[in-house]
Amino acid sequence: MRHARAAQALPPIVRILLAVAVSIPLMVIDQRSHYLREIRSILSTVIYPIQYVASLPQKVGTGVGEFFTSHQVYQQENKKLRLKVLKLKAAQLKYDALLAENARLRALFKAAAKVADKALIAELIEVNLEPFTQKLLVDKGGRNGVFVGQAVIDANGIMGQITGISPSTSTVTLVTDPGHAIPVQVQRNGLRTVLFGTGATNKLSLPHLTATSDIKTGDVLITSGMAGRFPAGYPVARVESITSDANESFLEIVALPVARLNHSKEVLLIWPGSEATVSVKREDEK
């Protein structure tokens, strides 16, 4: 205790000189003798495993921390990439939908250009295609000048007619409605008859033609203009099949509507006096 106090009592300069005096001989011995080097090497060899084991927790902790940090970064990047892919897919779907809509509108405008008088484009807002009723609801009504009995077409032909109106909407009864009938004629020879709906979206019937009637599979049926309900000359249907029975006086004729009744999104409302210049070729003439 006394020696420690005495050492602490020494002036700083004296302590420095003593440290230098001790260090210099040790340095000289270390340079000229291999004993200290061997001792230092042995001590390093003995101490290294202890140092390595002591540093393991820090290394493991650092590695685990880096792993979880990298994992979180990868998860965030992956989430961003998935979101980007979804946005690109949504944009592509929207682009495809716009292309399809533009194609439909171009076809409607082309059909409208062939109508002599006034026409109005309407958009479907509700579809009711049940076996006992075939109707659509469109977004144009009385305030747009729409009236009951008005003809409705798409880019391909007659779809039906307006049977109910409100100020802003109208009900369209399709040609396939079981209660609907439309005067038509065979485009090839002018043979007149009446076309009836069957309740199916892809089937119409011609029940009033006899076995001697001049009608063939593939014949196009157009509006005749009779009864004044539909302008003359618009395509309505194409004859799909003709069945005759020796025991029956009338033919069983099935026709397919040319309008895309369950695909059209936009329709064209036409006003009286709109004679059509549209023509549809027979299938065997294409």
TADA-V419819 format. One record per run of one state. SS is the DSSP state (hx for helix, st for strand, lp for the rest). FROM is the first residue (numbers start at 1). LEN is the number of residues. If there is no record, write none. Layout:
SS & FROM & LEN
SS & FROM & LEN
This chain:
lp & 1 & 1
hx & 2 & 8
lp & 10 & 2
hx & 12 & 21
lp & 33 & 2
hx & 35 & 79
lp & 114 & 5
st & 119 & 12
lp & 131 & 2
st & 133 & 6
lp & 139 & 3
hx & 142 & 3
lp & 145 & 6
st & 151 & 3
lp & 154 & 4
st & 158 & 8
lp & 166 & 4
st & 170 & 5
lp & 175 & 6
st & 181 & 6
lp & 187 & 5
st & 192 & 6
lp & 198 & 6
st & 204 & 2
lp & 206 & 4
st & 210 & 1
lp & 211 & 9
st & 220 & 4
lp & 224 & 2
hx & 226 & 3
lp & 229 & 6
st & 235 & 9
lp & 244 & 6
st & 250 & 1
lp & 251 & 1
st & 252 & 6
lp & 258 & 8
st & 266 & 5
lp & 271 & 12
hx & 283 & 3
lp & 286 & 1
